[in-house]
Amino acid sequence: MAMSAGPADSDAPMSAINTTPLVDVMLVMLIIFLITVPVVIQTVPVTLPKVVFEPTTTKPENVALSVRASSDGACEVYWNQTKMAPQELLDRAVVKLRQEIDKQGGPNAPGIELPEAHIRGDVNTPYRCIGGAIFTMQRAGFARVGFISEPPAGYATSRL
């Protein structure tokens, strides 16, 4: 077999393109990407919660709190319609919890149902205000602290 070095007429341009360097560069880039992509995309496996709107059952013993930020940035916490200072909120929550436990037969009574704290937080409220209300209610002894939200318009309620 003979190798063709081009046409016999040496003045004519060569029309064949050598693709070997292009293929070599592409293979090297492919190997680089195969090695670096798993290193760049590092994720911790986390199971995210499925958010479903559940209508809450309002019980008279539950505590309804509203939290918002005032115009000067201070946190405002309301127990029903009454504005509370942080220490006043803690004291009132401890008294409320103690009354509910005594009403059900004391702390050692079987089948005791503790009241819940339901927090309505304004959408523009900083987290520190809502987090402070959660912390205060947990310090008072409330084991269940939940959030009251408004579902998007046209959202159908369903259970998972």
C-alpha positions as CSV (number, residue, x, y, z in Angstrom):
1,M,0.0,0.0,0.0
2,A,1.1,3.4,-0.8
3,M,0.6,6.6,1.0
4,S,-0.8,9.6,-0.8
5,A,1.1,12.7,-0.3
6,G,-1.2,14.9,-2.3
7,P,-1.9,15.5,-5.9
8,A,0.9,15.2,-8.5
9,D,0.6,18.9,-9.1
10,S,2.2,20.4,-5.9
11,D,0.6,23.8,-6.4
12,A,-3.0,22.6,-5.7
13,P,-4.3,23.1,-2.2
14,M,-4.8,20.0,0.0
15,S,-8.6,19.5,0.8
16,A,-8.4,16.9,3.6
17,I,-8.5,18.0,7.2
18,N,-6.6,16.2,9.9
19,T,-9.1,15.5,12.7
20,T,-6.8,13.6,15.0
21,P,-5.8,16.6,17.1
22,L,-9.4,17.7,17.5
23,V,-10.5,14.2,18.6
24,D,-7.6,14.1,21.1
25,V,-8.6,17.4,22.6
26,M,-12.2,16.3,22.9
27,L,-11.3,13.1,24.6
28,V,-9.1,14.9,27.1
29,M,-11.9,17.4,27.9
30,L,-14.4,14.5,28.3
31,I,-12.1,12.8,30.8
32,I,-11.6,16.1,32.7
33,F,-15.3,16.7,32.9
34,L,-16.0,13.1,34.0
35,I,-13.6,13.5,36.9
36,T,-14.5,17.0,38.0
37,V,-18.3,17.0,37.8
38,P,-18.8,14.5,40.7
39,V,-16.4,16.6,42.8
40,V,-18.2,19.8,42.1
41,I,-21.7,18.4,42.7
42,Q,-21.5,17.3,46.3
43,T,-24.8,16.9,48.0
44,V,-25.8,15.6,51.3
45,P,-28.8,13.2,51.0
46,V,-31.7,14.9,52.7
47,T,-35.4,14.0,52.6
48,L,-37.3,17.2,52.3
49,P,-40.7,17.4,54.0
50,K,-43.9,17.2,51.9
51,V,-45.9,20.3,52.5
52,V,-49.6,19.8,52.8
53,F,-52.2,22.2,54.1
54,E,-53.9,20.5,57.1
55,P,-56.8,22.3,58.6
56,T,-56.2,22.8,62.3
57,T,-58.7,21.9,64.9
58,T,-59.1,24.8,67.3
59,K,-59.3,23.8,70.9
60,P,-60.1,26.2,73.7
61,E,-56.9,25.3,75.6
62,N,-54.6,26.0,72.7
63,V,-52.7,29.3,72.8
64,A,-52.9,31.6,69.7
65,L,-50.0,33.9,69.2
66,S,-49.5,36.6,66.5
67,V,-46.0,37.8,65.8
68,R,-45.0,40.8,63.7
69,A,-42.4,43.5,63.5
70,S,-43.3,47.0,64.3
71,S,-42.3,49.9,62.0
72,D,-39.1,50.5,64.0
73,G,-38.1,46.8,63.7
74,A,-39.0,45.7,67.2
75,C,-40.8,42.4,67.7
76,E,-44.4,42.4,68.8
77,V,-46.0,39.3,70.2
78,Y,-49.8,39.2,70.8
79,W,-51.6,36.6,72.9
80,N,-55.0,36.6,71.2
81,Q,-55.4,40.4,71.1
82,T,-53.2,41.4,74.0
83,K,-49.6,42.7,73.3
84,M,-47.0,40.9,75.5
85,A,-43.5,41.6,76.6
86,P,-41.1,38.6,76.5
87,Q,-41.1,38.0,80.2
88,E,-44.9,38.6,80.5
89,L,-45.4,36.0,77.7
90,L,-43.2,33.5,79.5
91,D,-45.0,34.0,82.8
92,R,-48.5,33.8,81.2
93,A,-47.6,30.6,79.3
94,V,-46.3,28.9,82.4
95,V,-49.5,29.7,84.3
96,K,-51.7,28.6,81.3
97,L,-49.8,25.3,81.0
98,R,-49.9,24.7,84.8
99,Q,-53.7,25.4,84.8
100,E,-54.3,22.9,82.0
101,I,-52.3,20.2,83.7
102,D,-54.1,20.7,87.0
103,K,-57.5,20.7,85.2
104,Q,-56.6,17.2,83.7
105,G,-55.7,15.7,87.1
106,G,-52.1,16.7,87.6
107,P,-48.8,16.0,86.0
108,N,-48.9,12.2,86.6
109,A,-52.5,11.7,85.3
110,P,-52.8,9.1,82.6
111,G,-53.7,10.3,79.1
112,I,-52.9,13.9,79.7
113,E,-53.2,16.2,76.7
114,L,-51.0,19.2,76.7
115,P,-52.2,22.4,74.9
116,E,-50.5,23.6,71.8
117,A,-49.1,27.0,70.8
118,H,-50.2,28.2,67.4
119,I,-48.1,31.0,65.9
120,R,-49.3,33.3,63.1
121,G,-46.3,35.1,61.8
122,D,-46.5,38.1,59.4
123,V,-44.7,37.4,56.1
124,N,-42.5,40.4,56.6
125,T,-41.5,39.5,60.2
126,P,-37.8,38.7,60.7
127,Y,-37.0,35.2,61.8
128,R,-35.6,36.4,65.2
129,C,-39.1,37.5,66.2
130,I,-40.7,34.3,65.4
131,G,-37.8,32.3,66.7
132,G,-38.0,34.2,70.0
133,A,-41.7,33.4,70.3
134,I,-41.0,29.7,69.7
135,F,-38.2,29.7,72.2
136,T,-40.3,31.4,74.9
137,M,-43.2,28.9,74.4
138,Q,-40.8,25.9,74.6
139,R,-39.2,27.4,77.7
140,A,-42.6,27.6,79.3
141,G,-43.1,23.9,78.7
142,F,-45.2,23.7,75.5
143,A,-44.1,20.6,73.7
144,R,-46.0,21.4,70.5
145,V,-45.5,24.7,68.8
146,G,-47.0,25.0,65.3
147,F,-47.5,27.6,62.6
148,I,-50.8,28.8,61.2
149,S,-50.5,29.7,57.5
150,E,-52.7,30.5,54.6
151,P,-52.7,28.1,51.7
152,P,-52.3,29.5,48.2
153,A,-55.5,30.4,46.3
154,G,-57.1,27.3,44.7
155,Y,-55.1,24.9,46.8
156,A,-57.0,21.6,47.4
157,T,-56.5,20.0,50.8
158,S,-55.3,16.5,50.8
159,R,-53.4,14.2,53.2
160,L,-50.3,12.2,52.4
